[in-house]
Protein backbone atom coordinates (compact mmCIF):
# COMPACT_ATOMS: atom_id res chain seq x y z
CA UNK A 1 0.00 0.00 0.00
CA UNK A 2 1.25 3.46 -0.83
CA UNK A 3 1.88 6.04 1.84
CA UNK A 4 -0.50 9.01 1.81
CA UNK A 5 1.99 11.41 0.17
CA UNK A 6 2.91 8.79 -2.44
CA UNK A 7 -0.78 8.16 -3.22
CA UNK A 8 -1.36 11.88 -3.72
CA UNK A 9 1.68 12.20 -6.01
CA UNK A 10 0.63 9.07 -7.89
CA UNK A 11 -2.83 10.57 -8.58
CA UNK A 12 -1.49 14.03 -9.59
CA UNK A 13 0.83 12.82 -12.34
CA UNK A 14 -1.95 11.35 -14.54
CA UNK A 15 -4.17 14.37 -13.83
CA UNK A 16 -1.43 16.65 -15.19
CA UNK A 17 -1.67 14.66 -18.43
CA UNK A 18 -5.50 15.00 -18.43
CA UNK A 19 -6.00 11.39 -17.34
CA UNK A 20 -8.64 11.08 -14.60
CA UNK A 21 -7.16 9.50 -11.48
CA UNK A 22 -7.72 9.68 -7.74
CA UNK A 23 -6.15 8.19 -4.66
CA UNK A 24 -8.29 5.32 -3.36
CA UNK A 25 -9.35 5.02 0.26
CA UNK A 26 -9.22 1.81 2.22
CA UNK A 27 -11.98 0.84 4.64
CA UNK A 28 -9.68 2.08 7.40
CA UNK A 29 -9.10 5.54 5.83
CA UNK A 30 -12.55 6.16 4.35
CA UNK A 31 -14.01 7.77 7.48
CA UNK A 32 -11.04 10.14 7.77
CA UNK A 33 -11.25 11.36 4.15
CA UNK A 34 -11.11 15.18 4.31
CA UNK A 35 -13.60 15.75 1.48
CA UNK A 36 -16.18 13.34 2.89
CA UNK A 37 -15.86 14.98 6.30
CA UNK A 38 -16.19 18.48 4.80
CA UNK A 39 -19.43 17.65 2.94
CA UNK A 40 -20.96 15.67 5.82
CA UNK A 41 -20.96 12.42 3.87
CA UNK A 42 -21.16 10.28 7.01
CA UNK A 43 -23.44 10.89 9.94
CA UNK A 44 -24.41 9.21 13.19
CA UNK A 45 -27.96 8.21 14.07
CA UNK A 46 -29.53 6.69 17.15
CA UNK A 47 -31.51 3.63 16.07
CA UNK A 48 -34.19 2.49 18.54
CA UNK A 49 -33.26 -1.19 18.24
CA UNK A 50 -29.61 -1.11 17.22
CA UNK A 51 -28.18 1.82 19.17
CA UNK A 52 -25.71 4.24 17.57
CA UNK A 53 -25.13 3.55 13.88
CA UNK A 54 -23.16 5.34 11.15
CA UNK A 55 -25.19 6.56 8.20
CA UNK A 56 -24.38 7.73 4.70
CA UNK A 57 -25.50 11.26 3.94
CA UNK A 58 -27.96 12.29 1.26
CA UNK A 59 -25.94 12.95 -1.91
CA UNK A 60 -27.90 15.93 -3.20
CA UNK A 61 -29.27 19.22 -1.92
CA UNK A 62 -32.70 20.63 -2.78
CA UNK A 63 -33.47 24.29 -2.13
CA UNK A 64 -37.27 23.96 -2.03
CA UNK A 65 -37.58 20.63 -0.23
CA UNK A 66 -34.37 19.67 1.56
CA UNK A 67 -33.86 15.93 1.90
CA UNK A 68 -33.55 14.66 5.46
CA UNK A 69 -33.36 11.32 7.25
CA UNK A 70 -36.86 11.23 8.75
CA UNK A 71 -36.52 7.94 10.59
CA UNK A 72 -34.02 5.21 11.18
CA UNK A 73 -33.85 2.14 8.95
CA UNK A 74 -36.73 -0.22 9.55
CA UNK A 75 -36.22 -3.68 10.94
CA UNK A 76 -37.40 -6.65 8.87
CA UNK A 77 -41.22 -6.87 9.08
CA UNK A 78 -41.40 -3.75 11.29
CA UNK A 79 -44.24 -2.03 9.37
CA UNK A 80 -45.95 -4.97 7.69
CA UNK A 81 -49.45 -4.10 8.93
CA UNK A 82 -49.15 -0.39 8.16
CA UNK A 83 -47.80 -1.02 4.65
CA UNK A 84 -50.53 -3.54 3.84
CA UNK A 85 -53.08 -0.99 5.04
CA UNK A 86 -51.52 1.71 2.83
CA UNK A 87 -51.91 -0.64 -0.15
CA UNK A 88 -55.63 -1.00 0.51
CA UNK A 89 -55.85 -4.22 2.50
CA UNK A 90 -58.57 -4.28 5.16
CA UNK A 91 -57.99 -5.39 8.76
CA UNK A 92 -59.50 -8.84 8.11
CA UNK A 93 -57.33 -9.33 5.02
CA UNK A 94 -54.22 -8.24 6.92
CA UNK A 95 -55.09 -10.65 9.74
CA UNK A 96 -55.44 -13.49 7.23
CA UNK A 97 -52.11 -12.62 5.59
CA UNK A 98 -50.37 -12.67 8.97
CA UNK A 99 -51.44 -16.28 9.56
CA UNK A 100 -48.84 -19.06 9.11
CA UNK A 101 -47.26 -19.13 5.63
CA UNK A 102 -48.44 -15.59 4.89
CA UNK A 103 -46.90 -12.21 5.64
CA UNK A 104 -45.06 -11.75 8.92
CA UNK A 105 -44.74 -8.83 11.31
CA UNK A 106 -41.88 -8.12 13.67
CA UNK A 107 -42.09 -8.45 17.41
CA UNK A 108 -41.89 -5.09 19.21
CA UNK A 109 -38.34 -3.73 19.31
CA UNK A 110 -36.33 -3.94 22.47
CA UNK A 111 -34.92 -0.52 23.46
CA UNK A 112 -31.17 -0.12 22.96
CA UNK A 113 -29.11 -0.45 26.12
Order of alpha helices (4+ residues) and beta strands (2+ residues): alpha-alpha-beta-beta-alpha-alpha
